[in-house]
Amino acid sequence: MKVNIGTIDRILRLVLGLVLIVLAANGTIGWWGWLGLVAVATALFRFCPLYMLLGVNTCPLKSRN
């Protein structure tokens, strides 16, 4: 797996994912809030399979592996 998520993208995914998880756990939003787990996982692994399929890469050139 090559890194394809940049720093800003990673932070946004992590924050949004955690907000969705907290809202789902509180019962504020429905079951779909647990999809925030996907956002958190992609942020932690710095790899998004959908980005790979679409050919998107938000990672800066110098830090790509």
N, CA, C and O atoms as a GROMACS GRO file, in nm:
protein
  260
    1MET      N    1   0.083  -0.117   0.000
    1MET     CA    2   0.000   0.000   0.000
    1MET      C    3   0.088   0.124   0.000
    1MET      O    4   0.170   0.143   0.090
    2LYS      N    5   0.071   0.206  -0.099
    2LYS     CA    6   0.144   0.332  -0.105
    2LYS      C    7   0.062   0.441  -0.037
    2LYS      O    8  -0.061   0.442  -0.046
    3VAL      N    9   0.129   0.530   0.031
    3VAL     CA   10   0.063   0.642   0.097
    3VAL      C   11   0.000   0.732  -0.010
    3VAL      O   12   0.067   0.772  -0.105
    4ASN      N   13  -0.128   0.763   0.006
    4ASN     CA   14  -0.194   0.851  -0.090
    4ASN      C   15  -0.281   0.957  -0.024
    4ASN      O   16  -0.365   1.020  -0.089
    5ILE      N   17  -0.261   0.977   0.107
    5ILE     CA   18  -0.336   1.078   0.180
    5ILE      C   19  -0.238   1.176   0.243
    5ILE      O   20  -0.150   1.136   0.318
    6GLY      N   21  -0.253   1.304   0.211
    6GLY     CA   22  -0.167   1.408   0.264
    6GLY      C   23  -0.206   1.450   0.405
    6GLY      O   24  -0.304   1.400   0.461
    7THR      N   25  -0.129   1.540   0.462
    7THR     CA   26  -0.147   1.581   0.601
    7THR      C   27  -0.282   1.649   0.626
    7THR      O   28  -0.352   1.614   0.720
    8ILE      N   29  -0.318   1.745   0.543
    8ILE     CA   30  -0.444   1.816   0.563
    8ILE      C   31  -0.562   1.721   0.545
    8ILE      O   32  -0.657   1.723   0.624
    9ASP      N   33  -0.556   1.639   0.443
    9ASP     CA   34  -0.661   1.539   0.418
    9ASP      C   35  -0.672   1.444   0.537
    9ASP      O   36  -0.782   1.408   0.580
   10ARG      N   37  -0.558   1.404   0.590
   10ARG     CA   38  -0.553   1.312   0.704
   10ARG      C   39  -0.619   1.374   0.828
   10ARG      O   40  -0.697   1.307   0.896
   11ILE      N   41  -0.587   1.499   0.856
   11ILE     CA   42  -0.644   1.567   0.973
   11ILE      C   43  -0.794   1.582   0.959
   11ILE      O   44  -0.869   1.558   1.054
   12LEU      N   45  -0.840   1.622   0.839
   12LEU     CA   46  -0.983   1.638   0.816
   12LEU      C   47  -1.058   1.506   0.831
   12LEU      O   48  -1.166   1.503   0.890
   13ARG      N   49  -1.002   1.400   0.780
   13ARG     CA   50  -1.066   1.268   0.792
   13ARG      C   51  -1.074   1.225   0.938
   13ARG      O   52  -1.176   1.172   0.983
   14LEU      N   53  -0.967   1.249   1.012
   14LEU     CA   54  -0.963   1.209   1.153
   14LEU      C   55  -1.066   1.287   1.235
   14LEU      O   56  -1.140   1.228   1.313
   15VAL      N   57  -1.070   1.417   1.217
   15VAL     CA   58  -1.165   1.501   1.292
   15VAL      C   59  -1.309   1.467   1.255
   15VAL      O   60  -1.392   1.447   1.343
   16LEU      N   61  -1.338   1.462   1.126
   16LEU     CA   62  -1.474   1.431   1.082
   16LEU      C   63  -1.517   1.291   1.129
   16LEU      O   64  -1.630   1.272   1.174
   17GLY      N   65  -1.427   1.195   1.118
   17GLY     CA   66  -1.458   1.059   1.161
   17GLY      C   67  -1.488   1.051   1.309
   17GLY      O   68  -1.583   0.985   1.350
   18LEU      N   69  -1.407   1.119   1.390
   18LEU     CA   70  -1.430   1.117   1.535
   18LEU      C   71  -1.560   1.188   1.571
   18LEU      O   72  -1.632   1.142   1.661
   19VAL      N   73  -1.591   1.297   1.504
   19VAL     CA   74  -1.718   1.368   1.530
   19VAL      C   75  -1.836   1.277   1.496
   19VAL      O   76  -1.932   1.268   1.573
   20LEU      N   77  -1.830   1.209   1.382
   20LEU     CA   78  -1.939   1.118   1.344
   20LEU      C   79  -1.955   1.004   1.445
   20LEU      O   80  -2.067   0.967   1.479
   21ILE      N   81  -1.844   0.950   1.491
   21ILE     CA   82  -1.850   0.839   1.588
   21ILE      C   83  -1.912   0.886   1.719
   21ILE      O   84  -1.996   0.816   1.776
   22VAL      N   85  -1.872   1.003   1.767
   22VAL     CA   86  -1.927   1.055   1.892
   22VAL      C   87  -2.076   1.083   1.877
   22VAL      O   88  -2.154   1.050   1.967
   23LEU      N   89  -2.117   1.143   1.766
   23LEU     CA   90  -2.259   1.171   1.744
   23LEU      C   91  -2.340   1.042   1.734
   23LEU      O   92  -2.453   1.037   1.783
   24ALA      N   93  -2.286   0.940   1.673
   24ALA     CA   94  -2.356   0.811   1.662
   24ALA      C   95  -2.366   0.744   1.799
   24ALA      O   96  -2.468   0.685   1.833
   25ALA      N   97  -2.259   0.754   1.877
   25ALA     CA   98  -2.260   0.692   2.010
   25ALA      C   99  -2.359   0.760   2.103
   25ALA      O  100  -2.417   0.695   2.190
   26ASN      N  101  -2.379   0.891   2.086
   26ASN     CA  102  -2.476   0.965   2.167
   26ASN      C  103  -2.618   0.949   2.119
   26ASN      O  104  -2.712   0.988   2.189
   27GLY      N  105  -2.636   0.892   2.002
   27GLY     CA  106  -2.770   0.875   1.947
   27GLY      C  107  -2.822   0.999   1.876
   27GLY      O  108  -2.940   1.006   1.841
   28THR      N  109  -2.735   1.097   1.853
   28THR     CA  110  -2.776   1.220   1.786
   28THR      C  111  -2.805   1.195   1.639
   28THR      O  112  -2.899   1.251   1.583
   29ILE      N  113  -2.725   1.110   1.576
   29ILE     CA  114  -2.748   1.073   1.437
   29ILE      C  115  -2.766   0.922   1.431
   29ILE      O  116  -2.742   0.852   1.529
   30GLY      N  117  -2.806   0.874   1.318
   30GLY     CA  118  -2.836   0.732   1.302
   30GLY      C  119  -2.712   0.644   1.291
   30GLY      O  120  -2.600   0.685   1.322
   31TRP      N  121  -2.737   0.522   1.246
   31TRP     CA  122  -2.632   0.421   1.234
   31TRP      C  123  -2.522   0.463   1.138
   31TRP      O  124  -2.408   0.418   1.152
   32TRP      N  125  -2.552   0.549   1.042
   32TRP     CA  126  -2.454   0.588   0.941
   32TRP      C  127  -2.338   0.666   1.002
   32TRP      O  128  -2.233   0.680   0.939
   33GLY      N  129  -2.355   0.716   1.122
   33GLY     CA  130  -2.246   0.786   1.189
   33GLY      C  131  -2.128   0.696   1.219
   33GLY      O  132  -2.015   0.742   1.233
   34TRP      N  133  -2.155   0.566   1.229
   34TRP     CA  134  -2.047   0.470   1.253
   34TRP      C  135  -1.957   0.455   1.132
   34TRP      O  136  -1.850   0.396   1.142
   35LEU      N  137  -1.998   0.508   1.017
   35LEU     CA  138  -1.910   0.509   0.900
   35LEU      C  139  -1.788   0.597   0.925
   35LEU      O  140  -1.692   0.594   0.848
   36GLY      N  141  -1.792   0.675   1.030
   36GLY     CA  142  -1.676   0.754   1.071
   36GLY      C  143  -1.556   0.666   1.102
   36GLY      O  144  -1.442   0.712   1.098
   37LEU      N  145  -1.582   0.539   1.133
   37LEU     CA  146  -1.472   0.445   1.156
   37LEU      C  147  -1.387   0.427   1.031
   37LEU      O  148  -1.265   0.409   1.039
   38VAL      N  149  -1.450   0.433   0.915
   38VAL     CA  150  -1.378   0.420   0.788
   38VAL      C  151  -1.286   0.541   0.769
   38VAL      O  152  -1.171   0.527   0.728
   39ALA      N  153  -1.339   0.659   0.799
   39ALA     CA  154  -1.258   0.780   0.786
   39ALA      C  155  -1.139   0.778   0.881
   39ALA      O  156  -1.028   0.816   0.843
   40VAL      N  157  -1.160   0.732   1.004
   40VAL     CA  158  -1.051   0.724   1.101
   40VAL      C  159  -0.948   0.622   1.056
   40VAL      O  160  -0.828   0.646   1.067
   41ALA      N  161  -0.993   0.508   1.007
   41ALA     CA  162  -0.900   0.403   0.962
   41ALA      C  163  -0.815   0.451   0.845
   41ALA      O  164  -0.695   0.427   0.842
   42THR      N  165  -0.877   0.518   0.748
   42THR     CA  166  -0.799   0.566   0.634
   42THR      C  167  -0.701   0.674   0.677
   42THR      O  168  -0.593   0.685   0.620
   43ALA      N  169  -0.739   0.753   0.776
   43ALA     CA  170  -0.647   0.856   0.827
   43ALA      C  171  -0.528   0.791   0.898
   43ALA      O  172  -0.414   0.837   0.882
   44LEU      N  173  -0.552   0.688   0.974
   44LEU     CA  174  -0.444   0.622   1.047
   44LEU      C  175  -0.348   0.547   0.954
   44LEU      O  176  -0.226   0.549   0.976
   45PHE      N  177  -0.402   0.482   0.852
   45PHE     CA  178  -0.318   0.407   0.758
   45PHE      C  179  -0.262   0.493   0.645
   45PHE      O  180  -0.174   0.449   0.571
   46ARG      N  181  -0.314   0.616   0.632
   46ARG     CA  182  -0.273   0.710   0.527
   46ARG      C  183  -0.291   0.651   0.387
   46ARG      O  184  -0.216   0.682   0.294
   47PHE      N  185  -0.392   0.566   0.373
   47PHE     CA  186  -0.421   0.501   0.246
   47PHE      C  187  -0.572   0.494   0.226
   47PHE      O  188  -0.645   0.451   0.315
   48CYS      N  189  -0.617   0.538   0.109
   48CYS     CA  190  -0.759   0.534   0.075
   48CYS      C  191  -0.775   0.451  -0.053
   48CYS      O  192  -0.726   0.491  -0.158
   49PRO      N  193  -0.843   0.337  -0.044
   49PRO     CA  194  -0.863   0.254  -0.163
   49PRO      C  195  -0.939   0.326  -0.274
   49PRO      O  196  -0.911   0.304  -0.392
   50LEU      N  197  -1.035   0.410  -0.238
   50LEU     CA  198  -1.111   0.484  -0.338
   50LEU      C  199  -1.020   0.582  -0.413
   50LEU      O  200  -1.032   0.597  -0.534
   51TYR      N  201  -0.931   0.648  -0.341
   51TYR     CA  202  -0.834   0.736  -0.406
   51TYR      C  203  -0.750   0.658  -0.507
   51TYR      O  204  -0.722   0.707  -0.616
   52MET      N  205  -0.710   0.536  -0.469
   52MET     CA  206  -0.629   0.454  -0.558
   52MET      C  207  -0.706   0.423  -0.686
   52MET      O  208  -0.651   0.431  -0.796
   53LEU      N  209  -0.834   0.387  -0.673
   53LEU     CA  210  -0.916   0.354  -0.790
   53LEU      C  211  -0.937   0.475  -0.881
   53LEU      O  212  -0.941   0.462  -1.004
   54LEU      N  213  -0.949   0.593  -0.819
   54LEU     CA  214  -0.974   0.715  -0.896
   54LEU      C  215  -0.846   0.783  -0.941
   54LEU      O  216  -0.851   0.879  -1.019
   55GLY      N  217  -0.731   0.736  -0.894
   55GLY     CA  218  -0.603   0.796  -0.931
   55GLY      C  219  -0.574   0.927  -0.860
   55GLY      O  220  -0.496   1.009  -0.910
   56VAL      N  221  -0.636   0.948  -0.745
   56VAL     CA  222  -0.616   1.070  -0.667
   56VAL      C  223  -0.505   1.048  -0.566
   56VAL      O  224  -0.493   0.939  -0.509
   57ASN      N  225  -0.422   1.150  -0.545
   57ASN     CA  226  -0.316   1.142  -0.447
   57ASN      C  227  -0.296   1.280  -0.387
   57ASN      O  228  -0.255   1.372  -0.457
   58THR      N  229  -0.325   1.297  -0.258
   58THR     CA  230  -0.310   1.426  -0.192
   58THR      C  231  -0.181   1.435  -0.112
   58THR      O  232  -0.157   1.534  -0.043
   59CYS      N  233  -0.099   1.334  -0.122
   59CYS     CA  234   0.027   1.330  -0.050
   59CYS      C  235   0.133   1.410  -0.127
   59CYS      O  236   0.144   1.397  -0.249
   60PRO      N  237   0.210   1.493  -0.055
   60PRO     CA  238   0.317   1.568  -0.124
   60PRO      C  239   0.419   1.474  -0.188
   60PRO      O  240   0.441   1.364  -0.139
   61LEU      N  241   0.479   1.516  -0.295
   61LEU     CA  242   0.570   1.434  -0.373
   61LEU      C  243   0.688   1.384  -0.292
   61LEU      O  244   0.727   1.268  -0.307
   62LYS      N  245   0.747   1.466  -0.206
   62LYS     CA  246   0.868   1.428  -0.135
   62LYS      C  247   0.846   1.319  -0.032
   62LYS      O  248   0.941   1.249   0.003
   63SER      N  249   0.723   1.301   0.018
   63SER     CA  250   0.701   1.201   0.122
   63SER      C  251   0.633   1.074   0.071
   63SER      O  252   0.597   0.988   0.151
   64ARG      N  253   0.615   1.060  -0.058
   64ARG     CA  254   0.554   0.939  -0.115
   64ARG      C  255   0.653   0.824  -0.106
   64ARG      O  256   0.773   0.842  -0.124
   65ASN      N  257   0.598   0.706  -0.078
   65ASN     CA  258   0.684   0.586  -0.072
   65ASN      C  259   0.646   0.492  -0.183
   65ASN      O  260   0.706   0.386  -0.196
   0.00000   0.00000   0.00000
